[in-house]
Amino acid sequence: MDDLLPRLSERRLAELMKAFRVVVVNGPRQAGKTTLMHIYRDHHSGEFVSLDDPVQLTAALDDPRSLIEYGTRPLLIDEVQRGGDPLVLSIKRAVDRDRSRGQFMLSGSAQFLTVPKLSESLAGRAAFLDLWPFSMAERTSGSADFCDLLFTDPVSLRRAGSSPWTRDDYLDLICGGSYPEAISMSVRDRREWFDAYLRTVISRDIREFAHIQHGDSIPKLLSLLAARAGSTSEISDLARSTELTRDTVRNYLAYLCGVFLTATVPTWSTNLSTKAAKSPKIFLTDSGLAAFVLRVDQEALRRPGNSALGGLVETFAFTELTKLRSTTSEPFKIHYFRDRNGREIDFVLERYDGRVVAIEVKASASPSSKDAAHLRWLRDSLGERFVAGVVLHLGDRSVSLGDGIQMLPLSTLWGHAR
C-alpha cells in the first residue's frame, strides 16, 4: 500500500487505539475506512475480519463469541453492523472482562452503531473517529493546520501571499468531489459512479436499518437540500416539494444523516440576540455529489449568474472544515448564525473555552469590505471571545481589513498547495 495517499486520520487512529478498548471508524461508504484499517494493521498489528465475506459473516451470526476470541489483538472488524446486536454485545462482554486498550477496531454503518441500545453498550469503552473522503490537504500534501492557526495565529494565514488557484480550478474541484475512487474519473464516468453510489446507499445501507416506502423520493430530497445549501431547510417546505408527509421527511433526513450523505450545522446561540434562527442548516457531505444531484457541471457553473454556485462553494468549504476538524489539535464545534435583523454568518467555530472564529464564504473572485460587515458586528459584540474573522473567496489575494478581519483565498484551507 505504499502508493496510497497518507490519511490525516492515521495518527489520530493510532492515538485512540492506545487510549480506548474499542475504536469505531465512522464515515460514508467509499471514504476509505477499510483501507485505513489495512494501513493500521500493516503499520502496527492485528487480525482483519470483513463481514462482507460470506464465510466470516456466517461465523459472526452463528457464534459471535468464538469469532471475537479468535486471532490476535487488535481484532479489526469491517462492516460490523452486519453481525447485528449479538456481535456488538459479545464485544462489550469481552472488553469488560479484559480492560486492555486497543482490543477492537470496528467500522460500518453509523446508524447501526449509534442506536441507543448499542451506543449504551459501548459507552465508556469506545472512541469514535469520523473518516471522510479525501481533504484537499491530503490530496495536495498541503498544510492541515488552517483551523488551528485561526485560533492561535490568524495573521500567519496571509503570509503565503497570492494563491495559484484560479476560479476555474475551484469549479473543477467542487464538481469533482473528494471520493477516492471518483476524483480521477472523467466527467461522464463520475456521473455514472455517483448514480451507482446513491443507488447502493439507498438500496443497501439505508434499507439495512429502515423501512423505505418511497426510495425514489430520496434523490429528489437530496437535490432540494443541495439547492438550499447555506439556507435552513424547513420540513414543511420539503414535504410539500417531495409530496411526502412531514413525518416521512423527518425520518428520511435522519436516515441520510445516519449514512453520512448529509450533515447538519446547528444555529449558534448567544445572548447577543433573542431572535436568532432555530432551524439547522443541512449540507450534503460532498460537493461533487451535490453538483451531481443538481445536474450542474463545471461549464454550467462558469456561466455568470448560475444560481447553484453559491451553495456549492459553501458546501465545499463546509466539507473541508469538517475534515480538518477531525485532526485539529483542539476540538471545536461548527455552527452558523442568523437573526431576524438580517445578520448572517456562514460558519461560527467555537472551542471549549468559548473562543470564537467566524467565516464567511463568497463565490466571488473579487470580494469587497462589505462582505465582512457581519463579521465586524460579531467582533464588536463579543469582545475578547472573538479571535478572528475570515472571508473566504475565489480570488487569489490575501487582504487584511484590520482589527482581526481578513479576506483569504479558499485555497488557504490547504496552504495553497497544488
C-alpha positions as CSV (number, residue, x, y, z in Angstrom):
1,M,0.0,0.0,0.0
2,D,3.0,2.3,-0.4
3,D,1.3,4.1,-3.4
4,L,-1.7,5.2,-1.2
5,L,-2.1,8.8,-0.2
6,P,-1.4,9.2,3.5
7,R,-4.5,10.0,5.6
8,L,-4.5,12.7,8.2
9,S,-6.5,10.4,10.4
10,E,-3.8,7.7,10.6
11,R,-2.0,9.3,13.6
12,R,-5.2,10.1,15.5
13,L,-6.4,6.5,15.0
14,A,-3.2,5.2,16.5
15,E,-3.6,7.5,19.5
16,L,-7.1,6.4,20.1
17,M,-6.2,2.7,19.9
18,K,-3.7,3.4,22.7
19,A,-6.3,5.1,24.9
20,F,-9.5,3.1,24.4
21,R,-10.6,-0.5,24.4
22,V,-12.6,-0.1,21.2
23,V,-12.3,2.4,18.4
24,V,-15.2,2.8,15.9
25,V,-14.2,4.3,12.5
26,N,-17.3,6.1,11.2
27,G,-17.8,7.6,7.8
28,P,-19.6,7.4,4.4
29,R,-19.3,4.4,2.1
30,Q,-16.2,4.6,-0.1
31,A,-14.5,7.1,2.1
32,G,-11.6,4.7,2.7
33,K,-12.5,3.1,6.1
34,T,-11.4,-0.4,5.0
35,T,-8.2,0.9,3.5
36,L,-7.4,2.8,6.7
37,M,-7.9,-0.4,8.8
38,H,-5.5,-2.2,6.5
39,I,-2.9,0.6,6.8
40,Y,-3.2,0.4,10.6
41,R,-2.8,-3.4,10.5
42,D,0.3,-3.1,8.2
43,H,2.0,-0.5,10.4
44,H,1.0,-2.0,13.8
45,S,-0.6,-5.4,14.1
46,G,-3.9,-7.1,14.2
47,E,-6.4,-9.6,12.7
48,F,-8.7,-8.2,9.9
49,V,-12.2,-9.6,9.5
50,S,-14.7,-8.4,6.9
51,L,-18.3,-9.3,7.3
52,D,-18.7,-8.7,3.6
53,D,-17.1,-12.2,3.4
54,P,-20.0,-14.7,3.5
55,V,-17.9,-17.2,5.5
56,Q,-16.9,-14.7,8.1
57,L,-20.4,-13.3,8.2
58,T,-21.9,-16.8,8.9
59,A,-19.4,-17.2,11.7
60,A,-20.3,-13.9,13.2
61,L,-24.0,-14.7,13.1
62,D,-23.8,-18.3,14.3
63,D,-21.2,-17.9,17.0
64,P,-20.1,-14.3,17.7
65,R,-18.3,-15.2,20.9
66,S,-15.9,-17.6,19.1
67,L,-15.4,-15.0,16.3
68,I,-14.2,-12.3,18.6
69,E,-12.0,-14.6,20.7
70,Y,-10.2,-15.8,17.5
71,G,-6.9,-14.4,16.4
72,T,-4.6,-11.8,17.7
73,R,-5.4,-8.4,19.2
74,P,-6.4,-6.0,18.0
75,L,-9.3,-7.5,16.0
76,L,-10.3,-5.3,13.2
77,I,-13.9,-5.9,12.1
78,D,-15.2,-4.3,8.9
79,E,-18.9,-3.9,8.2
80,V,-19.6,-4.8,11.8
81,Q,-23.3,-3.8,11.6
82,R,-23.9,-7.0,9.5
83,G,-23.2,-9.0,12.7
84,G,-26.1,-7.4,14.5
85,D,-26.7,-6.9,18.2
86,P,-25.2,-10.2,19.4
87,L,-21.8,-9.4,17.9
88,V,-21.6,-5.9,19.5
89,L,-22.8,-7.3,22.8
90,S,-20.1,-10.0,22.7
91,I,-17.5,-7.3,22.1
92,K,-18.8,-5.5,25.2
93,R,-18.5,-8.6,27.3
94,A,-15.0,-9.2,26.1
95,V,-13.7,-5.7,26.9
96,D,-15.5,-5.8,30.3
97,R,-13.5,-9.0,31.1
98,D,-10.3,-7.6,29.8
99,R,-9.8,-3.8,30.1
100,S,-6.7,-3.6,28.0
101,R,-6.5,-0.8,25.5
102,G,-6.7,-1.2,21.7
103,Q,-8.5,-4.6,21.6
104,F,-11.1,-3.9,18.8
105,M,-11.4,-1.6,15.8
106,L,-14.8,-1.5,14.2
107,S,-16.2,0.1,11.1
108,G,-19.6,0.1,9.4
109,S,-22.9,1.9,9.4
110,A,-23.0,4.9,11.7
111,Q,-26.7,4.5,12.2
112,F,-26.3,0.9,13.4
113,L,-23.6,2.0,15.9
114,T,-25.5,5.0,17.3
115,V,-28.9,3.4,18.1
116,P,-29.5,3.8,21.8
117,K,-29.1,0.1,22.8
118,L,-25.8,-0.3,21.1
119,S,-24.3,3.1,21.9
120,E,-25.1,2.4,25.5
121,S,-23.4,-0.9,25.4
122,L,-20.2,0.7,24.1
123,A,-20.4,3.8,26.3
124,G,-17.2,4.4,28.2
125,R,-15.4,1.7,26.2
126,A,-15.3,3.1,22.7
127,A,-14.0,6.2,20.9
128,F,-15.4,7.3,17.6
129,L,-13.3,8.6,14.7
130,D,-15.0,10.1,11.7
131,L,-13.3,9.4,8.4
132,W,-14.4,11.5,5.4
133,P,-13.3,11.3,1.7
134,F,-10.0,13.0,0.9
135,S,-9.4,16.5,2.2
136,M,-7.6,18.9,-0.1
137,A,-4.7,18.9,2.4
138,E,-4.4,15.1,1.8
139,R,-4.7,15.4,-2.0
140,T,-2.1,18.1,-2.3
141,S,0.2,17.2,0.7
142,G,-0.6,20.7,1.8
143,S,-0.9,22.0,5.4
144,A,-3.8,20.9,7.5
145,D,-3.4,23.5,10.3
146,F,-5.8,26.1,9.0
147,C,-8.3,25.8,11.9
148,D,-5.5,25.7,14.5
149,L,-3.9,28.8,13.1
150,L,-7.3,30.6,13.0
151,F,-7.4,30.3,16.8
152,T,-3.7,30.8,17.6
153,D,-2.1,32.9,14.9
154,P,-4.6,34.1,12.3
155,V,-2.2,36.7,10.9
156,S,0.1,34.0,9.6
157,L,-2.5,32.8,7.2
158,R,-1.8,35.8,5.0
159,R,2.0,35.2,4.8
160,A,1.8,32.7,1.9
161,G,1.0,35.6,-0.4
162,S,-1.2,35.1,-3.5
163,S,-2.8,31.8,-4.4
164,P,-2.0,29.8,-7.6
165,W,-5.6,28.5,-7.7
166,T,-8.0,30.1,-10.2
167,R,-11.8,30.4,-10.2
168,D,-11.9,27.6,-12.9
169,D,-9.7,25.4,-10.7
170,Y,-12.1,25.7,-7.8
171,L,-15.1,24.9,-10.0
172,D,-13.3,21.7,-11.2
173,L,-12.6,20.7,-7.5
174,I,-16.2,21.4,-6.5
175,C,-17.7,19.3,-9.2
176,G,-15.2,16.5,-8.9
177,G,-15.8,15.9,-5.3
178,S,-13.5,14.1,-3.0
179,Y,-14.3,10.4,-3.0
180,P,-11.1,8.5,-3.6
181,E,-12.4,6.3,-6.4
182,A,-14.2,9.1,-8.3
183,I,-11.8,12.0,-8.3
184,S,-9.6,10.8,-11.2
185,M,-12.6,9.8,-13.4
186,S,-13.8,11.5,-16.5
187,V,-16.9,13.7,-16.1
188,R,-19.1,11.1,-17.7
189,D,-17.7,8.2,-15.7
190,R,-18.0,10.2,-12.5
191,R,-21.7,10.8,-13.1
192,E,-22.2,7.1,-13.5
193,W,-20.3,6.5,-10.4
194,F,-22.4,8.9,-8.3
195,D,-25.6,7.4,-9.7
196,A,-24.5,3.9,-8.7
197,Y,-23.2,5.1,-5.4
198,L,-26.6,6.7,-4.5
199,R,-28.5,3.6,-5.6
200,T,-26.2,1.4,-3.4
201,V,-26.5,3.6,-0.3
202,I,-30.3,3.7,-0.7
203,S,-30.9,0.1,-1.6
204,R,-28.4,-1.4,0.8
205,D,-27.2,0.8,3.6
206,I,-30.4,2.6,4.5
207,R,-32.6,-0.4,4.0
208,E,-30.5,-2.4,6.4
209,F,-31.9,-0.3,9.3
210,A,-35.0,1.4,7.9
211,H,-38.2,0.5,6.0
212,I,-38.3,2.7,2.9
213,Q,-41.6,3.0,1.0
214,H,-40.6,5.9,-1.2
215,G,-36.9,5.3,-2.1
216,D,-37.3,7.1,-5.4
217,S,-38.0,10.3,-3.4
218,I,-34.6,10.3,-1.8
219,P,-32.6,11.7,-4.8
220,K,-35.2,14.4,-5.1
221,L,-34.9,15.2,-1.4
222,L,-31.1,15.4,-1.8
223,S,-31.4,17.7,-4.7
224,L,-33.6,20.0,-2.7
225,L,-31.1,20.0,0.2
226,A,-28.3,20.7,-2.2
227,A,-30.1,23.6,-3.8
228,R,-30.8,25.1,-0.4
229,A,-27.3,24.7,1.0
230,G,-26.5,27.6,3.1
231,S,-30.1,28.2,3.9
232,T,-32.3,26.5,6.5
233,S,-34.5,23.7,5.3
234,E,-37.9,23.6,6.8
235,I,-39.5,20.2,7.0
236,S,-42.9,21.6,5.9
237,D,-41.4,23.0,2.7
238,L,-39.5,19.8,1.9
239,A,-42.7,17.8,2.5
240,R,-44.6,19.9,0.0
241,S,-41.9,19.8,-2.6
242,T,-41.4,16.0,-2.3
243,E,-45.2,15.2,-1.8
244,L,-44.3,13.2,1.3
245,T,-45.6,13.6,4.8
246,R,-43.7,15.7,7.4
247,D,-43.0,12.6,9.4
248,T,-41.6,10.7,6.4
249,V,-39.4,13.7,5.5
250,R,-38.2,13.9,9.1
251,N,-37.3,10.2,9.1
252,Y,-35.6,10.4,5.7
253,L,-33.5,13.3,6.9
254,A,-32.4,11.2,9.8
255,Y,-31.5,8.3,7.5
256,L,-29.5,10.5,5.2
257,C,-27.5,11.8,8.1
258,G,-27.1,8.3,9.5
259,V,-25.3,7.1,6.4
260,F,-23.2,10.3,6.2
261,L,-24.8,11.6,3.0
262,T,-25.8,14.8,4.8
263,A,-24.7,16.7,7.9
264,T,-26.4,19.4,9.9
265,V,-25.0,22.6,11.2
266,P,-26.8,23.9,14.2
267,T,-27.5,27.6,14.9
268,W,-25.1,29.4,17.2
269,S,-26.9,30.8,20.1
270,T,-25.7,33.6,22.4
271,N,-27.3,36.3,24.4
272,L,-26.4,38.7,21.6
273,S,-29.8,38.2,20.1
274,T,-33.1,36.7,21.3
275,K,-34.2,36.5,17.7
276,A,-31.7,34.0,16.4
277,A,-32.7,31.4,13.9
278,K,-33.7,28.0,15.3
279,S,-33.6,25.5,12.4
280,P,-30.2,23.9,11.4
281,K,-28.6,24.1,8.0
282,I,-28.3,20.8,6.1
283,F,-25.4,20.2,3.8
284,L,-24.6,17.3,1.5
285,T,-21.2,15.9,2.6
286,D,-19.6,16.0,-0.8
287,S,-19.7,18.9,-3.2
288,G,-19.3,16.6,-6.2
289,L,-22.4,14.6,-5.1
290,A,-24.2,17.9,-4.6
291,A,-23.4,19.0,-8.1
292,F,-24.5,15.6,-9.5
293,V,-27.9,15.7,-7.9
294,L,-28.3,19.4,-9.0
295,R,-27.4,18.3,-12.6
296,V,-24.7,21.0,-13.0
297,D,-21.1,20.7,-14.2
298,Q,-18.1,22.9,-14.5
299,E,-19.2,24.5,-17.7
300,A,-22.6,25.4,-16.3
301,L,-21.0,27.0,-13.2
302,R,-18.6,29.1,-15.3
303,R,-21.5,30.9,-16.8
304,P,-22.2,34.1,-14.8
305,G,-25.2,34.1,-12.6
306,N,-25.6,30.4,-12.0
307,S,-27.9,30.0,-9.0
308,A,-26.2,26.8,-7.8
309,L,-22.7,28.3,-7.4
310,G,-23.0,29.9,-4.0
311,G,-24.4,26.9,-2.3
312,L,-21.9,24.6,-3.9
313,V,-18.9,26.8,-2.8
314,E,-20.3,26.9,0.7
315,T,-20.8,23.1,0.7
316,F,-17.2,22.7,-0.4
317,A,-15.9,24.9,2.4
318,F,-18.1,23.2,4.9
319,T,-16.8,19.7,4.0
320,E,-13.2,20.9,4.1
321,L,-13.7,22.4,7.6
322,T,-15.3,19.2,8.7
323,K,-12.4,17.1,7.6
324,L,-9.9,19.4,9.2
325,R,-11.8,19.4,12.5
326,S,-11.3,15.6,12.8
327,T,-7.5,16.1,13.1
328,T,-7.2,19.5,14.7
329,S,-5.1,19.8,17.9
330,E,-8.0,21.1,19.9
331,P,-11.6,20.3,19.1
332,F,-14.2,22.8,18.1
333,K,-17.9,22.9,17.1
334,I,-19.2,24.3,13.8
335,H,-22.3,26.5,13.9
336,Y,-23.9,29.2,11.8
337,F,-25.5,32.5,12.9
338,R,-28.6,34.2,11.5
339,D,-31.1,36.6,13.2
340,R,-34.3,38.3,12.2
341,N,-32.4,41.6,11.7
342,G,-30.7,40.1,8.6
343,R,-27.4,39.5,10.2
344,E,-25.9,36.2,9.0
345,I,-22.5,34.4,9.3
346,D,-21.9,31.2,7.4
347,F,-19.8,29.4,10.0
348,V,-19.0,30.1,13.6
349,L,-16.3,27.9,15.0
350,E,-16.3,27.7,18.8
351,R,-13.8,26.0,21.1
352,Y,-14.5,24.5,24.5
353,D,-13.2,27.6,26.2
354,G,-15.7,29.8,24.4
355,R,-13.3,31.5,22.0
356,V,-14.8,32.0,18.6
357,V,-13.7,32.5,15.0
358,A,-16.2,33.3,12.2
359,I,-16.1,32.6,8.5
360,E,-18.0,34.0,5.5
361,V,-17.8,32.2,2.2
362,K,-18.2,34.1,-1.0
363,A,-18.5,32.7,-4.5
364,S,-16.6,35.7,-5.9
365,A,-13.1,36.3,-7.1
366,S,-13.3,40.0,-6.0
367,P,-15.0,40.3,-2.6
368,S,-15.4,43.7,-1.0
369,S,-15.1,45.1,2.5
370,K,-19.0,45.0,2.7
371,D,-18.8,41.2,2.7
372,A,-17.2,41.4,6.2
373,A,-19.9,43.6,7.7
374,H,-21.4,40.9,9.9
375,L,-18.0,39.7,11.0
376,R,-17.3,43.2,12.3
377,W,-20.6,43.3,14.1
378,L,-19.8,39.9,15.8
379,R,-16.3,41.1,16.7
380,D,-17.6,44.3,18.3
381,S,-20.4,42.3,20.1
382,L,-18.2,39.5,21.5
383,G,-15.1,41.5,22.6
384,E,-12.3,39.2,23.8
385,R,-14.1,36.0,22.9
386,F,-13.7,36.9,19.2
387,V,-10.4,35.7,17.9
388,A,-10.6,36.2,14.1
389,G,-12.9,36.7,11.2
390,V,-12.3,35.5,7.7
391,V,-13.9,36.0,4.3
392,L,-13.0,33.0,2.1
393,H,-13.3,33.8,-1.6
394,L,-12.4,32.5,-5.1
395,G,-9.8,35.2,-5.8
396,D,-6.0,35.0,-5.4
397,R,-5.2,37.8,-2.9
398,S,-5.0,37.8,0.9
399,V,-6.0,41.2,2.4
400,S,-6.3,42.5,5.9
401,L,-9.3,44.6,6.8
402,G,-7.9,45.4,10.2
403,D,-8.8,44.6,13.7
404,G,-8.9,40.8,13.3
405,I,-10.7,40.6,10.0
406,Q,-9.1,39.4,6.7
407,M,-10.0,38.2,3.3
408,L,-8.3,34.9,2.2
409,P,-8.4,32.7,-0.9
410,L,-10.3,29.5,-0.5
411,S,-7.1,27.6,-1.0
412,T,-5.8,28.9,2.3
413,L,-7.7,25.9,3.7
414,W,-4.9,23.7,2.5
415,G,-2.0,26.2,2.4
416,H,-2.4,26.9,-1.3
417,A,-0.6,23.7,-2.3
418,R,-1.2,22.4,-5.8
